[in-house]
Amino acid sequence: MTSLSKKAISVLDKTAKNAVKPISCELRYGAQNYKPFDLNITRAKGVFMFDKTGRRYFDYLAGYSSVNQGHCNIHIVNKAYQQMQQLTMTSRAFTNDKLGDYFEFMCKTFNYDSIMPTNTGVDAGECAVKLARLWGYKEKGVDENEAVVVFAKNNFWGRSIAAISSSSDPSCYKHFGPYTPGFDMVPYNNVEALEDKFKSNPNIVAYMLEPIQGEAGIIIPDRHYLSRVQTLCQKYKVLLIADEVQTGLGRTGKMFACDHSSVKPNMLLLGKALSGGLFPISCVLADNSIMKHMKPGMHGSTFAGNPLSAAVAKASVEYTITRNLPQNSQKYGLYFRSELQRIMSLYPYIRDIRGKGLMNAIECENEKTASRLVNVLRHNNILTKTTHATTLRMTPPLVISQNELDESLGEIEKSFKIV
């Protein structure tokens, strides 16, 4: 394994200097809760992003899977523009001519009775927890203030106080207590531990998990895990909440990651690509047996369900379906992994290539190597970053073509040789 060449380092340094002013403004005036790369993006289209010099990069992060439909998707942008000229905001104090149509479309398309519009992924998670607790008191007979929601260890669904209260990652929760009560955790991909938890506590109202854990490092459970979880939830009268904010809408080669196991969760959380990357939009889908208990005044948001978001979200889902993006993801995901696994043995610092659809990971031998590979990939026009220290996300927009995939694979293999 060799270090970056002097020429490569020089190019990276030059790229950083070109972005000095906007980055210095971020450092001077912005809260330092992020540590972005020294690269300033000025525009994007399809699977590509461009810096101010016009240099083109393959986007292998895709806004954490927010731009499954491609950057600045013209179908979605046009729907947004048309709506922006007519009506953008009413608040839920009034009805509008877009929201009901969007609600009906989502429920009929994904086979649920009802939808709760929310703004962000963490917002959807908070709403799901409230719904689960409400259902537990109304339907399961749990005593008031005794409801428990169980989460999988190494989960990630945001950084609100409730979300960090369910986290097993100290970098998320340390120094932010006291924490929200009524949460518990079990190991991911362990049905025996889950059943033990259900047996030991009749006040458990829900189990919330990611069908594939994203921030934890693209962790894929055993083949029958989700179906066995669903069976346990039905047996112990516990709601199954699937956080598909990152995995949903085609990312894993099916419309939803749960579809790989033919599982329909009691609550389905969507976000990110629901907006086509335009702005925050999310939702919770559930049947009336759960949603009927939510009454006026119990939950709401100024912007959730605005007519602009309704038009954009519907356009995003329509594009995902009509352009067969889940199938595209399945086809090219298989090809992507087979090509990388073919050459993996040549590079011993690569420990694993894994994924489903176009939600893939490159696992490196250690954190230092992973960080170096990210930098070399950036030098070779592939943008991504690590998660869980040693894992590189490889999640391009689902609109990627065969030619684009082959070109990017060439750059990835070239990067492997340098590290």
ROLOLO-319405 format. One record per residue (C-alpha): residue number from 1; residue in one letter; chain; y, x, z. Coordinates in steps of 0.25 Angstrom, whole numbers. Example, Ala and Ser with C-alpha at 12.3 -4.5 7.8 and 13.67 -1.06 7.14 Angstrom:
BEGIN
<1; "A"; "A"; <-18; 49; 31>>
<2; "S"; "A"; <-4; 55; 29>>
// end
This chain:
BEGIN
<1; "M"; "A"; <0; 0; 0>>
<2; "T"; "A"; <13; 6; -4>>
<3; "S"; "A"; <27; 3; 0>>
<4; "L"; "A"; <38; -3; -9>>
<5; "S"; "A"; <43; 7; -20>>
<6; "K"; "A"; <57; 13; -19>>
<7; "K"; "A"; <60; 5; -32>>
<8; "A"; "A"; <55; -8; -26>>
<9; "I"; "A"; <63; -6; -13>>
<10; "S"; "A"; <76; -3; -21>>
<11; "V"; "A"; <74; -16; -29>>
<12; "L"; "A"; <73; -24; -17>>
<13; "D"; "A"; <85; -17; -10>>
<14; "K"; "A"; <93; -20; -23>>
<15; "T"; "A"; <89; -35; -23>>
<16; "A"; "A"; <93; -36; -8>>
<17; "K"; "A"; <107; -30; -11>>
<18; "N"; "A"; <109; -40; -22>>
<19; "A"; "A"; <108; -51; -11>>
<20; "V"; "A"; <116; -44; 0>>
<21; "K"; "A"; <128; -54; 0>>
<22; "P"; "A"; <121; -67; 1>>
<23; "I"; "A"; <111; -62; 11>>
<24; "S"; "A"; <122; -55; 19>>
<25; "C"; "A"; <128; -69; 20>>
<26; "E"; "A"; <115; -75; 25>>
<27; "L"; "A"; <114; -64; 36>>
<28; "R"; "A"; <128; -66; 40>>
<29; "Y"; "A"; <129; -81; 41>>
<30; "G"; "A"; <115; -86; 42>>
<31; "A"; "A"; <106; -88; 53>>
<32; "Q"; "A"; <95; -77; 52>>
<33; "N"; "A"; <83; -86; 53>>
<34; "Y"; "A"; <78; -81; 40>>
<35; "K"; "A"; <76; -67; 34>>
<36; "P"; "A"; <77; -69; 19>>
<37; "F"; "A"; <74; -58; 9>>
<38; "D"; "A"; <86; -50; 3>>
<39; "L"; "A"; <85; -58; -10>>
<40; "N"; "A"; <96; -69; -14>>
<41; "I"; "A"; <90; -80; -23>>
<42; "T"; "A"; <101; -87; -31>>
<43; "R"; "A"; <92; -97; -40>>
<44; "A"; "A"; <78; -101; -43>>
<45; "K"; "A"; <70; -109; -53>>
<46; "G"; "A"; <55; -113; -53>>
<47; "V"; "A"; <47; -101; -47>>
<48; "F"; "A"; <59; -91; -48>>
<49; "M"; "A"; <70; -87; -39>>
<50; "F"; "A"; <82; -78; -43>>
<51; "D"; "A"; <91; -69; -36>>
<52; "K"; "A"; <106; -67; -40>>
<53; "T"; "A"; <102; -56; -50>>
<54; "G"; "A"; <93; -66; -57>>
<55; "R"; "A"; <81; -59; -53>>
<56; "R"; "A"; <69; -69; -53>>
<57; "Y"; "A"; <59; -70; -42>>
<58; "F"; "A"; <46; -78; -41>>
<59; "D"; "A"; <48; -87; -29>>
<60; "Y"; "A"; <34; -86; -21>>
<61; "L"; "A"; <40; -93; -9>>
<62; "A"; "A"; <45; -106; -16>>
<63; "G"; "A"; <54; -109; -4>>
<64; "Y"; "A"; <42; -110; 5>>
<65; "S"; "A"; <36; -119; -5>>
<66; "S"; "A"; <49; -128; -6>>
<67; "V"; "A"; <50; -126; -21>>
<68; "N"; "A"; <36; -129; -26>>
<69; "Q"; "A"; <42; -136; -38>>
<70; "G"; "A"; <50; -123; -42>>
<71; "H"; "A"; <64; -119; -39>>
<72; "C"; "A"; <75; -129; -43>>
<73; "N"; "A"; <65; -138; -50>>
<74; "I"; "A"; <73; -145; -60>>
<75; "H"; "A"; <66; -159; -58>>
<76; "I"; "A"; <69; -159; -43>>
<77; "V"; "A"; <83; -153; -45>>
<78; "N"; "A"; <87; -164; -55>>
<79; "K"; "A"; <82; -175; -46>>
<80; "A"; "A"; <90; -169; -35>>
<81; "Y"; "A"; <102; -168; -44>>
<82; "Q"; "A"; <101; -182; -48>>
<83; "Q"; "A"; <100; -187; -34>>
<84; "M"; "A"; <112; -178; -29>>
<85; "Q"; "A"; <121; -185; -39>>
<86; "Q"; "A"; <117; -199; -33>>
<87; "L"; "A"; <114; -198; -19>>
<88; "T"; "A"; <110; -187; -9>>
<89; "M"; "A"; <111; -193; 5>>
<90; "T"; "A"; <111; -206; 12>>
<91; "S"; "A"; <104; -203; 25>>
<92; "R"; "A"; <93; -212; 29>>
<93; "A"; "A"; <103; -222; 34>>
<94; "F"; "A"; <102; -228; 20>>
<95; "T"; "A"; <91; -229; 10>>
<96; "N"; "A"; <93; -223; -4>>
<97; "D"; "A"; <87; -224; -17>>
<98; "K"; "A"; <78; -212; -17>>
<99; "L"; "A"; <71; -211; -3>>
<100; "G"; "A"; <62; -223; -5>>
<101; "D"; "A"; <57; -219; -18>>
<102; "Y"; "A"; <55; -205; -13>>
<103; "F"; "A"; <47; -210; -1>>
<104; "E"; "A"; <38; -219; -10>>
<105; "F"; "A"; <36; -208; -19>>
<106; "M"; "A"; <31; -198; -8>>
<107; "C"; "A"; <23; -208; -1>>
<108; "K"; "A"; <15; -213; -13>>
<109; "T"; "A"; <14; -199; -19>>
<110; "F"; "A"; <8; -193; -6>>
<111; "N"; "A"; <1; -206; -1>>
<112; "Y"; "A"; <8; -208; 12>>
<113; "D"; "A"; <15; -220; 18>>
<114; "S"; "A"; <28; -215; 22>>
<115; "I"; "A"; <37; -203; 22>>
<116; "M"; "A"; <48; -197; 31>>
<117; "P"; "A"; <58; -189; 24>>
<118; "T"; "A"; <62; -176; 31>>
<119; "N"; "A"; <70; -163; 27>>
<120; "T"; "A"; <62; -151; 30>>
<121; "G"; "A"; <48; -147; 33>>
<122; "V"; "A"; <51; -145; 47>>
<123; "D"; "A"; <58; -159; 47>>
<124; "A"; "A"; <45; -165; 42>>
<125; "G"; "A"; <37; -158; 52>>
<126; "E"; "A"; <46; -163; 63>>
<127; "C"; "A"; <45; -177; 58>>
<128; "A"; "A"; <30; -176; 57>>
<129; "V"; "A"; <29; -172; 72>>
<130; "K"; "A"; <38; -184; 76>>
<131; "L"; "A"; <29; -194; 67>>
<132; "A"; "A"; <16; -188; 73>>
<133; "R"; "A"; <22; -190; 87>>
<134; "L"; "A"; <27; -204; 84>>
<135; "W"; "A"; <13; -208; 78>>
<136; "G"; "A"; <6; -202; 90>>
<137; "Y"; "A"; <14; -211; 100>>
<138; "K"; "A"; <13; -223; 91>>
<139; "E"; "A"; <-1; -222; 86>>
<140; "K"; "A"; <-9; -212; 94>>
<141; "G"; "A"; <-4; -217; 107>>
<142; "V"; "A"; <0; -203; 112>>
<143; "D"; "A"; <9; -204; 124>>
<144; "E"; "A"; <24; -202; 122>>
<145; "N"; "A"; <28; -187; 121>>
<146; "E"; "A"; <14; -182; 121>>
<147; "A"; "A"; <11; -181; 106>>
<148; "V"; "A"; <6; -168; 101>>
<149; "V"; "A"; <7; -162; 87>>
<150; "V"; "A"; <-2; -151; 84>>
<151; "F"; "A"; <1; -140; 74>>
<152; "A"; "A"; <-7; -129; 67>>
<153; "K"; "A"; <-4; -115; 72>>
<154; "N"; "A"; <5; -106; 63>>
<155; "N"; "A"; <11; -119; 57>>
<156; "F"; "A"; <25; -119; 52>>
<157; "W"; "A"; <33; -131; 49>>
<158; "G"; "A"; <47; -127; 52>>
<159; "R"; "A"; <56; -121; 63>>
<160; "S"; "A"; <62; -133; 71>>
<161; "I"; "A"; <59; -134; 86>>
<162; "A"; "A"; <47; -143; 83>>
<163; "A"; "A"; <41; -134; 72>>
<164; "I"; "A"; <42; -121; 80>>
<165; "S"; "A"; <36; -129; 92>>
<166; "S"; "A"; <24; -130; 84>>
<167; "S"; "A"; <24; -116; 79>>
<168; "S"; "A"; <15; -104; 83>>
<169; "D"; "A"; <24; -94; 77>>
<170; "P"; "A"; <33; -87; 88>>
<171; "S"; "A"; <44; -84; 77>>
<172; "C"; "A"; <46; -99; 75>>
<173; "Y"; "A"; <46; -104; 90>>
<174; "K"; "A"; <49; -92; 99>>
<175; "H"; "A"; <63; -94; 106>>
<176; "F"; "A"; <64; -108; 101>>
<177; "G"; "A"; <58; -116; 113>>
<178; "P"; "A"; <56; -125; 120>>
<179; "Y"; "A"; <47; -131; 110>>
<180; "T"; "A"; <43; -145; 105>>
<181; "P"; "A"; <32; -151; 114>>
<182; "G"; "A"; <20; -158; 109>>
<183; "F"; "A"; <15; -148; 99>>
<184; "D"; "A"; <2; -140; 99>>
<185; "M"; "A"; <-5; -130; 89>>
<186; "V"; "A"; <-19; -127; 84>>
<187; "P"; "A"; <-24; -116; 75>>
<188; "Y"; "A"; <-23; -119; 60>>
<189; "N"; "A"; <-36; -121; 52>>
<190; "N"; "A"; <-44; -124; 65>>
<191; "V"; "A"; <-49; -138; 66>>
<192; "E"; "A"; <-57; -136; 79>>
<193; "A"; "A"; <-44; -132; 86>>
<194; "L"; "A"; <-37; -144; 81>>
<195; "E"; "A"; <-48; -153; 85>>
<196; "D"; "A"; <-48; -147; 99>>
<197; "K"; "A"; <-33; -149; 100>>
<198; "F"; "A"; <-35; -164; 95>>
<199; "K"; "A"; <-46; -166; 106>>
<200; "S"; "A"; <-38; -160; 117>>
<201; "N"; "A"; <-25; -168; 115>>
<202; "P"; "A"; <-25; -183; 111>>
<203; "N"; "A"; <-10; -182; 110>>
<204; "I"; "A"; <-10; -174; 97>>
<205; "V"; "A"; <-3; -183; 86>>
<206; "A"; "A"; <-3; -173; 74>>
<207; "Y"; "A"; <-8; -160; 68>>
<208; "M"; "A"; <3; -154; 59>>
<209; "L"; "A"; <-1; -143; 50>>
<210; "E"; "A"; <1; -136; 37>>
<211; "P"; "A"; <-11; -137; 27>>
<212; "I"; "A"; <-8; -123; 24>>
<213; "Q"; "A"; <0; -115; 33>>
<214; "G"; "A"; <12; -109; 26>>
<215; "E"; "A"; <20; -101; 35>>
<216; "A"; "A"; <8; -96; 42>>
<217; "G"; "A"; <4; -88; 30>>
<218; "I"; "A"; <-2; -99; 20>>
<219; "I"; "A"; <-14; -102; 29>>
<220; "I"; "A"; <-24; -111; 22>>
<221; "P"; "A"; <-34; -118; 31>>
<222; "D"; "A"; <-49; -120; 29>>
<223; "R"; "A"; <-53; -129; 18>>
<224; "H"; "A"; <-56; -141; 27>>
<225; "Y"; "A"; <-46; -139; 38>>
<226; "L"; "A"; <-36; -150; 34>>
<227; "S"; "A"; <-47; -160; 32>>
<228; "R"; "A"; <-53; -157; 45>>
<229; "V"; "A"; <-39; -158; 52>>
<230; "Q"; "A"; <-37; -171; 46>>
<231; "T"; "A"; <-50; -176; 51>>
<232; "L"; "A"; <-47; -171; 65>>
<233; "C"; "A"; <-33; -178; 65>>
<234; "Q"; "A"; <-39; -191; 61>>
<235; "K"; "A"; <-50; -190; 72>>
<236; "Y"; "A"; <-40; -187; 83>>
<237; "K"; "A"; <-29; -196; 78>>
<238; "V"; "A"; <-19; -185; 75>>
<239; "L"; "A"; <-9; -185; 63>>
<240; "L"; "A"; <-11; -173; 53>>
<241; "I"; "A"; <2; -168; 48>>
<242; "A"; "A"; <2; -159; 36>>
<243; "D"; "A"; <14; -150; 34>>
<244; "E"; "A"; <14; -148; 19>>
<245; "V"; "A"; <29; -144; 19>>
<246; "Q"; "A"; <25; -131; 13>>
<247; "T"; "A"; <11; -134; 7>>
<248; "G"; "A"; <15; -148; 1>>
<249; "L"; "A"; <18; -152; -13>>
<250; "G"; "A"; <9; -143; -21>>
<251; "R"; "A"; <10; -130; -14>>
<252; "T"; "A"; <-5; -128; -11>>
<253; "G"; "A"; <-10; -134; -24>>
<254; "K"; "A"; <-11; -148; -20>>
<255; "M"; "A"; <0; -157; -17>>
<256; "F"; "A"; <-2; -155; -2>>
<257; "A"; "A"; <-10; -144; 5>>
<258; "C"; "A"; <-18; -156; 12>>
<259; "D"; "A"; <-23; -160; -1>>
<260; "H"; "A"; <-32; -148; -2>>
<261; "S"; "A"; <-40; -155; 9>>
<262; "S"; "A"; <-37; -169; 5>>
<263; "V"; "A"; <-30; -172; 18>>
<264; "K"; "A"; <-19; -182; 19>>
<265; "P"; "A"; <-11; -179; 32>>
<266; "N"; "A"; <-5; -190; 41>>
<267; "M"; "A"; <9; -183; 38>>
<268; "L"; "A"; <13; -174; 27>>
<269; "L"; "A"; <25; -165; 28>>
<270; "L"; "A"; <32; -161; 15>>
<271; "G"; "A"; <44; -153; 13>>
<272; "K"; "A"; <48; -140; 5>>
<273; "A"; "A"; <44; -143; -9>>
<274; "L"; "A"; <47; -158; -7>>
<275; "S"; "A"; <61; -154; -10>>
<276; "G"; "A"; <58; -145; -22>>
<277; "G"; "A"; <66; -134; -14>>
<278; "L"; "A"; <79; -142; -16>>
<279; "F"; "A"; <82; -145; -1>>
<280; "P"; "A"; <74; -149; 11>>
<281; "I"; "A"; <65; -161; 10>>
<282; "S"; "A"; <53; -165; 18>>
<283; "C"; "A"; <45; -177; 22>>
<284; "V"; "A"; <34; -182; 30>>
<285; "L"; "A"; <23; -191; 24>>
<286; "A"; "A"; <15; -200; 33>>
<287; "D"; "A"; <8; -214; 33>>
<288; "N"; "A"; <14; -226; 39>>
<289; "S"; "A"; <5; -225; 51>>
<290; "I"; "A"; <13; -213; 55>>
<291; "M"; "A"; <27; -215; 49>>
<292; "K"; "A"; <28; -230; 53>>
<293; "H"; "A"; <31; -226; 68>>
<294; "M"; "A"; <44; -218; 63>>
<295; "K"; "A"; <56; -228; 66>>
<296; "P"; "A"; <71; -227; 63>>
<297; "G"; "A"; <78; -217; 71>>
<298; "M"; "A"; <65; -209; 74>>
<299; "H"; "A"; <67; -198; 63>>
<300; "G"; "A"; <76; -195; 53>>
<301; "S"; "A"; <86; -185; 46>>
<302; "T"; "A"; <99; -186; 39>>
<303; "F"; "A"; <94; -179; 26>>
<304; "A"; "A"; <79; -183; 26>>
<305; "G"; "A"; <77; -193; 15>>
<306; "N"; "A"; <90; -192; 8>>
<307; "P"; "A"; <90; -197; -7>>
<308; "L"; "A"; <91; -183; -12>>
<309; "S"; "A"; <79; -177; -5>>
<310; "A"; "A"; <71; -190; -9>>
<311; "A"; "A"; <74; -187; -24>>
<312; "V"; "A"; <71; -172; -23>>
<313; "A"; "A"; <58; -174; -15>>
<314; "K"; "A"; <53; -184; -25>>
<315; "A"; "A"; <56; -175; -37>>
<316; "S"; "A"; <50; -163; -30>>
<317; "V"; "A"; <37; -171; -28>>
<318; "E"; "A"; <37; -177; -42>>
<319; "Y"; "A"; <38; -163; -48>>
<320; "T"; "A"; <27; -158; -39>>
<321; "I"; "A"; <18; -169; -44>>
<322; "T"; "A"; <22; -170; -59>>
<323; "R"; "A"; <21; -155; -61>>
<324; "N"; "A"; <8; -153; -54>>
<325; "L"; "A"; <13; -143; -45>>
<326; "P"; "A"; <1; -144; -35>>
<327; "Q"; "A"; <-8; -141; -47>>
<328; "N"; "A"; <1; -130; -51>>
<329; "S"; "A"; <0; -124; -37>>
<330; "Q"; "A"; <-15; -125; -37>>
<331; "K"; "A"; <-17; -119; -50>>
<332; "Y"; "A"; <-8; -107; -48>>
<333; "G"; "A"; <-11; -105; -34>>
<334; "L"; "A"; <-26; -102; -37>>
<335; "Y"; "A"; <-21; -93; -48>>
<336; "F"; "A"; <-11; -86; -39>>
<337; "R"; "A"; <-21; -83; -28>>
<338; "S"; "A"; <-32; -79; -38>>
<339; "E"; "A"; <-23; -69; -44>>
<340; "L"; "A"; <-19; -63; -31>>
<341; "Q"; "A"; <-33; -63; -25>>
<342; "R"; "A"; <-37; -55; -38>>
<343; "I"; "A"; <-28; -44; -35>>
<344; "M"; "A"; <-28; -45; -20>>
<345; "S"; "A"; <-39; -34; -18>>
<346; "L"; "A"; <-30; -24; -24>>
<347; "Y"; "A"; <-20; -25; -13>>
<348; "P"; "A"; <-26; -24; 1>>
<349; "Y"; "A"; <-14; -27; 8>>
<350; "I"; "A"; <-15; -42; 3>>
<351; "R"; "A"; <-25; -48; 13>>
<352; "D"; "A"; <-26; -62; 7>>
<353; "I"; "A"; <-21; -72; -4>>
<354; "R"; "A"; <-22; -86; 0>>
<355; "G"; "A"; <-16; -100; -3>>
<356; "K"; "A"; <-17; -113; -10>>
<357; "G"; "A"; <-10; -117; -22>>
<358; "L"; "A"; <3; -109; -23>>
<359; "M"; "A"; <4; -108; -8>>
<360; "N"; "A"; <-1; -93; -7>>
<361; "A"; "A"; <-1; -81; 2>>
<362; "I"; "A"; <-3; -66; 1>>
<363; "E"; "A"; <-7; -61; 14>>
<364; "C"; "A"; <-4; -46; 17>>
<365; "E"; "A"; <-10; -36; 26>>
<366; "N"; "A"; <2; -36; 35>>
<367; "E"; "A"; <17; -40; 37>>
<368; "K"; "A"; <23; -27; 31>>
<369; "T"; "A"; <15; -28; 18>>
<370; "A"; "A"; <18; -43; 17>>
<371; "S"; "A"; <33; -40; 18>>
<372; "R"; "A"; <32; -29; 8>>
<373; "L"; "A"; <25; -37; -2>>
<374; "V"; "A"; <35; -48; -1>>
<375; "N"; "A"; <46; -38; -4>>
<376; "V"; "A"; <38; -32; -16>>
<377; "L"; "A"; <36; -46; -21>>
<378; "R"; "A"; <51; -49; -21>>
<379; "H"; "A"; <53; -36; -28>>
<380; "N"; "A"; <44; -41; -39>>
<381; "N"; "A"; <51; -55; -39>>
<382; "I"; "A"; <41; -63; -31>>
<383; "L"; "A"; <48; -69; -19>>
<384; "T"; "A"; <40; -73; -6>>
<385; "K"; "A"; <39; -70; 8>>
<386; "T"; "A"; <29; -68; 20>>
<387; "T"; "A"; <25; -79; 30>>
<388; "H"; "A"; <17; -75; 42>>
<389; "A"; "A"; <21; -60; 40>>
<390; "T"; "A"; <9; -56; 31>>
<391; "T"; "A"; <8; -68; 21>>
<392; "L"; "A"; <16; -69; 8>>
<393; "R"; "A"; <18; -83; 3>>
<394; "M"; "A"; <16; -85; -12>>
<395; "T"; "A"; <21; -99; -15>>
<396; "P"; "A"; <28; -100; -28>>
<397; "P"; "A"; <34; -113; -33>>
<398; "L"; "A"; <23; -122; -39>>
<399; "V"; "A"; <29; -123; -52>>
<400; "I"; "A"; <25; -108; -55>>
<401; "S"; "A"; <19; -106; -69>>
<402; "Q"; "A"; <7; -98; -73>>
<403; "N"; "A"; <16; -87; -80>>
<404; "E"; "A"; <25; -87; -67>>
<405; "L"; "A"; <13; -85; -58>>
<406; "D"; "A"; <7; -74; -66>>
<407; "E"; "A"; <21; -67; -67>>
<408; "S"; "A"; <22; -68; -52>>
<409; "L"; "A"; <8; -64; -49>>
<410; "G"; "A"; <11; -51; -57>>
<411; "E"; "A"; <23; -48; -48>>
<412; "I"; "A"; <14; -51; -36>>
<413; "E"; "A"; <3; -41; -40>>
<414; "K"; "A"; <14; -31; -43>>
<415; "S"; "A"; <19; -33; -29>>
<416; "F"; "A"; <5; -31; -23>>
<417; "K"; "A"; <5; -17; -30>>
<418; "I"; "A"; <18; -12; -24>>
<419; "V"; "A"; <15; -16; -9>>
// end
